[in-house]
Amino acid sequence: MRPRDILGVVIRAFGLWLIFQALSNGLLALIKIKLMAPQAVPFSENEAFAAFYLVMGLLLIVLADLIVQVVYGAAIEPALER
């Protein structure tokens, strides 16, 4: 594997980790809502962090190739042999 391939894998793995963090914070927010009276629960930090982590994780996974291209430049395609 080339360094550009490794960077792409690392970016996607970090995006996946952020999605797991979003699920964790979302679950914690649901637990807090179930244990408290619904009127006393505002839009909490856990819900905000869950949304933020989810958006950032999805962006990293979707835009990983573009980020690698910005860091390393355009990929050089091997010449076709005839």
Buried (B, 14 or more C-beta within 10 A) or exposed (E): EEEBEEBBEEBBEBBEEBBEBBBBBBEBBEEEBEEEEEEEBEEBEBBEBBBBBBEBBBEBBEBBEEBBBEEBEEEEEEEEEE
